[in-house]
Amino acid sequence: MSRLDALETSVFEKAFKSKQLKDVVSTLLEGIEILVPEMKCYVTQKKKEVMALEWLSAPGIPPSYLNAVNEITIDDKHGSCGLAAATMEPVLINDIRDHACWDSYRAITLLNGFQACYSFPVISSDGKVLGTLGAYYSDVHEMTDYEMSLMIRSVNIVGILMEKDNMFREIQGQSNQLLEISASVPGVIYIVKMDKYGNRKFMYVSDGVEKYLNISKAMAMESYSNIVASVLEGDKVKFRNALEESIGNKTMMEIEFQLSPDVIPEFHCFFLRAVHSFKEDGSILTYGSVFDITNQKKAEGSILQKQMELEALIKCIDDIVFVVR
């Protein structure tokens, strides 16, 4: 195994264990600097909602320089990074003194002892700029073939790490939103994924499943069939038919159902509403909510009973009037 292969392996091993993107990227950059001591490497990341870059990791660059150049505008006038991110192409500046893109930062960069700078854009799988990977040199420098291959391989690694981090943050944000919604909604919120083979699995179930359906969250997450098995025997076919129809027609699913007496002995009625999201890989995500409508059904039953009693009373009065006549 080459030294670069060993470095790549150690980076991905750390990425598997750590959730801190900066720490993992720093491991990569420090490893590159061991392989090529002349390189002082850095990674920037694009700021949210702003066309600018900020430093993610730059272990070999003086903090005074990082503080002086703390935000890099994405355009052709703010160094190799700004130009690389703007054009989505590598920018190889052998001599900072001679290139117009360094007009804004030339003095502070030369003052810190750097005369050459290379920058490679980090681009996501959907074609968006995530940041840049690059290196400074203390002398005027022309990149070697080895350094070029090293940077190209490394920029791919950084892209994977950044997308993994973005995905993790997105999932974490969605989970936090679900927790907030779940805490404020008197019922059960869930997400079910059905793969292209028809296998279903809960991706998320709110804590309300224990309170309202008398089923542990762990049991629900363990197997989709555990929830289906808890439905009243007479409602299972109705439930399956409603689900298949809503998926087939790509419409909202709405159904009332009861649970088996083995799960909840006393009468309880629930209302389920769900929508489906159809994915390119053939899978289907179902987002649903379940509410306890027992009181509503009891009220409806009470009203119906009173209505029947009233109708019987009116008929009785009509009969009495008829006899009197």
Secondary structure in CASP SS format (residue, H / E / C, confidence):
PFRMAT SS
TARGET T0000
AUTHOR 0000-0000-0000
METHOD secondary structure of the structure
MODEL  1
M C 1.00
S C 1.00
R H 1.00
L H 1.00
D H 1.00
A H 1.00
L H 1.00
E H 1.00
T H 1.00
S H 1.00
V H 1.00
F H 1.00
E H 1.00
K H 1.00
A H 1.00
F H 1.00
K H 1.00
S C 1.00
K C 1.00
Q C 1.00
L H 1.00
K H 1.00
D H 1.00
V H 1.00
V H 1.00
S H 1.00
T H 1.00
L H 1.00
L H 1.00
E H 1.00
G H 1.00
I H 1.00
E H 1.00
I H 1.00
L H 1.00
V C 1.00
P C 1.00
E C 1.00
M C 1.00
K E 1.00
C E 1.00
Y E 1.00
V E 1.00
T E 1.00
Q E 1.00
K E 1.00
K C 1.00
K C 1.00
E C 1.00
V C 1.00
M C 1.00
A E 1.00
L E 1.00
E E 1.00
W E 1.00
L E 1.00
S E 1.00
A C 1.00
P C 1.00
G C 1.00
I C 1.00
P C 1.00
P H 1.00
S H 1.00
Y H 1.00
L H 1.00
N H 1.00
A H 1.00
V C 1.00
N C 1.00
E C 1.00
I E 1.00
T E 1.00
I C 1.00
D C 1.00
D C 1.00
K C 1.00
H C 1.00
G H 1.00
S H 1.00
C H 1.00
G H 1.00
L H 1.00
A H 1.00
A H 1.00
A H 1.00
T H 1.00
M C 1.00
E C 1.00
P C 1.00
V E 1.00
L E 1.00
I E 1.00
N C 1.00
D C 1.00
I H 1.00
R H 1.00
D H 1.00
H C 1.00
A H 1.00
C H 1.00
W H 1.00
D C 1.00
S C 1.00
Y C 1.00
R H 1.00
A H 1.00
I H 1.00
T H 1.00
L H 1.00
L H 1.00
N C 1.00
G C 1.00
F C 1.00
Q C 1.00
A E 1.00
C E 1.00
Y E 1.00
S E 1.00
F E 1.00
P E 1.00
V E 1.00
I E 1.00
S C 1.00
S C 1.00
D C 1.00
G C 1.00
K C 1.00
V E 1.00
L E 1.00
G E 1.00
T E 1.00
L E 1.00
G E 1.00
A E 1.00
Y E 1.00
Y E 1.00
S C 1.00
D C 1.00
V C 1.00
H C 1.00
E C 1.00
M C 1.00
T C 1.00
D H 1.00
Y H 1.00
E H 1.00
M H 1.00
S H 1.00
L H 1.00
M H 1.00
I H 1.00
R H 1.00
S H 1.00
V H 1.00
N H 1.00
I H 1.00
V H 1.00
G H 1.00
I H 1.00
L H 1.00
M H 1.00
E H 1.00
K H 1.00
D H 1.00
N H 1.00
M H 1.00
F H 1.00
R H 1.00
E H 1.00
I H 1.00
Q H 1.00
G H 1.00
Q H 1.00
S H 1.00
N H 1.00
Q H 1.00
L H 1.00
L H 1.00
E H 1.00
I H 1.00
S H 1.00
A H 1.00
S H 1.00
V C 1.00
P C 1.00
G C 1.00
V E 1.00
I E 1.00
Y E 1.00
I E 1.00
V E 1.00
K E 1.00
M E 1.00
D C 1.00
K C 1.00
Y C 1.00
G C 1.00
N C 1.00
R E 1.00
K E 1.00
F E 1.00
M E 1.00
Y E 1.00
V E 1.00
S C 1.00
D C 1.00
G H 1.00
V H 1.00
E H 1.00
K H 1.00
Y H 1.00
L H 1.00
N C 1.00
I C 1.00
S C 1.00
K H 1.00
A H 1.00
M H 1.00
A H 1.00
M H 1.00
E H 1.00
S C 1.00
Y H 1.00
S H 1.00
N H 1.00
I H 1.00
V H 1.00
A H 1.00
S C 1.00
V E 1.00
L C 1.00
E H 1.00
G H 1.00
D H 1.00
K H 1.00
V H 1.00
K H 1.00
F H 1.00
R H 1.00
N H 1.00
A H 1.00
L H 1.00
E H 1.00
E H 1.00
S H 1.00
I H 1.00
G H 1.00
N H 1.00
K C 1.00
T C 1.00
M C 1.00
M E 1.00
E E 1.00
I E 1.00
E E 1.00
F E 1.00
Q C 1.00
L E 1.00
S C 1.00
P C 1.00
D C 1.00
V C 1.00
I C 1.00
P C 1.00
E C 1.00
F C 1.00
H C 1.00
C C 1.00
F E 1.00
F E 1.00
L E 1.00
R E 1.00
A E 1.00
V E 1.00
H E 1.00
S E 1.00
F E 1.00
K C 1.00
E C 1.00
D C 1.00
G C 1.00
S C 1.00
I E 1.00
L E 1.00
T E 1.00
Y E 1.00
G E 1.00
S E 1.00
V E 1.00
F E 1.00
D E 1.00
I C 1.00
T H 1.00
N H 1.00
Q H 1.00
K H 1.00
K H 1.00
A H 1.00
E H 1.00
G H 1.00
S H 1.00
I H 1.00
L H 1.00
Q H 1.00
K H 1.00
Q H 1.00
M H 1.00
E H 1.00
L H 1.00
E H 1.00
A H 1.00
L H 1.00
I H 1.00
K H 1.00
C H 1.00
I H 1.00
D H 1.00
D H 1.00
I H 1.00
V H 1.00
F H 1.00
V H 1.00
V H 1.00
R C 1.00
END
